[in-house]
Amino acid sequence: MAVAALLLWLCTAAVGSYLLATSVHSGNPEPEPGESVPVPAEQPTGAGRDPATALPAPGPERPARAKDRFDPPSLQRAKSEPLPGLKALAEFAHPALAMIGVGFWLGYVVSRDRLFAVIGLGVLLGAICAGLSWFTANTRAAQRAPGAADSGAADRGTAPLSASPRLLILHALGAALTLLFAVLIAVRA
């Protein structure tokens, strides 16, 4: 049963790796540092323009404090998060804890030492908590984005989750089954 739990854990990690690889940069509309950014041409403000048809130039959002006015949009978004850095921390911690847990579980499968099973179970619980935090932070960021209901939300910096719901459910189901197997083995061992 320990080998079955290890294989299930590895399959769950494979689905998670696929999710991470396919959706890591999908919500990042900002150009890379080496890319060129198109700059709109200035429109003349002379007497030839009709003020009624003139559209105001879209500008960046106004920061709340005067010292923040030179912050880039990505930093303004990061500062507006309820818990700044939670999404980035969970994005790192979830896969890192999962791989550490796989290592401890592999140690249990090889040695059959109960200590490895208990440590692997604890790390698995931490990985699941980090994954739930990551999912919650992404969902809240997508809801908090201005105009998240329309299709242009990606143009404003925070895109809704781009991962397939079926793959997310498969990953969550694999994690739940792995947790169930690990608990049963750690209690019995």
N, C-alpha and C positions, 0 to 999 in steps of 0.2 A: 504494500500500500504506500510505502514511503517513496518508491520509485514512481508510482502513478502520480503522487502529489508533485514530485519533481518535474515530471513530464508536463503535467497540467500547468505548473508554474512557468515553465519555459514556453509553452504555447501562449499563455497569457502575456508573457513578456514579448513574444514575437508580434502579437497583435498590437500591443502597446508601442513597440518600436515602429511598426508600420504607421500607426496613427501619428506618432511624433514626426516621422520623416515626411509624411504627406501634408501635415498642417502646420509646420513650424513657422514658415514665413508667409502664410496665406493672408494674414491680417496686417501685414506691414507695408503700407503704401508709400512710406517715406523712401526717397531714393538713397542708394548706397553712396558713400562719400565720393567715389570716383565718377558717379553718373552726373550728367549735366541736367540742370533744372531749367525748364522753360520759364522765361520771364515775360510777362505780358507787357506789351508796348504801352507807353503813356498816351492817353487820349488828350487832345488839346482842349483847353477850357475856354476857348475864345467865344466870340459872339455867334459863330456859326452853329453852335450846339444848342439844341432845345433842352432846357432843364427838365421838362416833363418826361422826356424819353430817356434821359441819362440814367443809367443804372449805377448804383453805388458800388464802388470796388469792394469785393469781399476781402475783409481783413482778418487777421488772426483774432482769436478771442481775447478779450481784455483780461489781464491777470488781476487778481484781487488786490495785490500790493504793488506799489510803485517800483520796488526793487526787483520784482519778478518780470518786468516788462520785456526784458531781453532774453528770457528763457525760451528755448525752442519749444514747439508744440508737444513733442514727446515728453519733455520734462514737466510741462504744465499738466499733461494728462496724468503723469506719475504722481505729481503733488496733489492732484484732486482725488486720488484713490483713498478710500476709508482707511486701509492699512497699507501704506506704501511698501512695495517690495514683496507682498504676500504672494502675488502671482509668480514672480520670478523665483522666489524661494521654493514654492511648491513645484514649479516646473523643473527645478534642479533636484529637489529632495525625492520626489516620487520615483524617478527611474534609478537614482543612486541607491536609495534604500531597497528597492526591489532587487537590484543586482547584488547588494551585500547580503540580503536575505537568501537569495539563490545560493550564494557561496556557503552560508552556514547550513542550509538544508542539504547541499551536496556533501558537506562534512558529516552531517548526520547519516545520510545514506551510506557513505563509505565506512564510517566508524561505528554506527549504531549507538553513539553516546548521547544520552538524553539531553545533556546540556546544549548540544548543538541544535536539537529540535526545539528546545524552549527559546533559545536566542533567535533562531530562525523565525519562530512564531511571533516573537516580540517585534522583530524588524519588519515582518510582514504586516503586522497591525499598524506600525508607523508608516509604511509605504501606502497602505490603504487610506489612512487619514490624510496623508499628503496628497494623494490622488483625488480624494473628495474635496479637499481645500482648493486644489487646482481647478477642478471642474466648476466649483462654486464661484471662484474668482473670475473665471472666464465667462460664466453665465451672467454674473453681475456686471462685468465690464461691457458685455454686449447689450445689456438692457440699459445701462447708464449712458451709452453712446447717443449723442444727439441724432435723432431721426433713425434709430435702429430698426424701425419698422419698414422703412423703405430700402430699396436696393442700393442706395448710394452710401450706406453706412461705412463701407470700406474706404470711401474717399475721404472720410473724416478721421481716420486713424484707428478705430477699433471695429474690426469686423466681427460679426457673429461667428460662433464656432463653425469651422469649416469641415470638421470631421464627420464622417458618416455616422448617423445615429445607430445603425445596425452594428457597426464596428465598436462603437462605444458600449453598447449593450453587451456584445460578445466579450469585450475586455472586462466589464464589470461582472458578468456572470462567471468568467474564468477566475477572477479574483475571489469571488464569493465561494466558489467550489474549492479553490486552493486553501482558503481560510478554513473551510469546514474540514477538509482532509488534514490540515496541519493541526487543528485543535484536537481532532480525534486521535491522531498519532501521538501528540505531545501528552495527552491525558493518559493514553494507554501505555506509552513507553516506559 
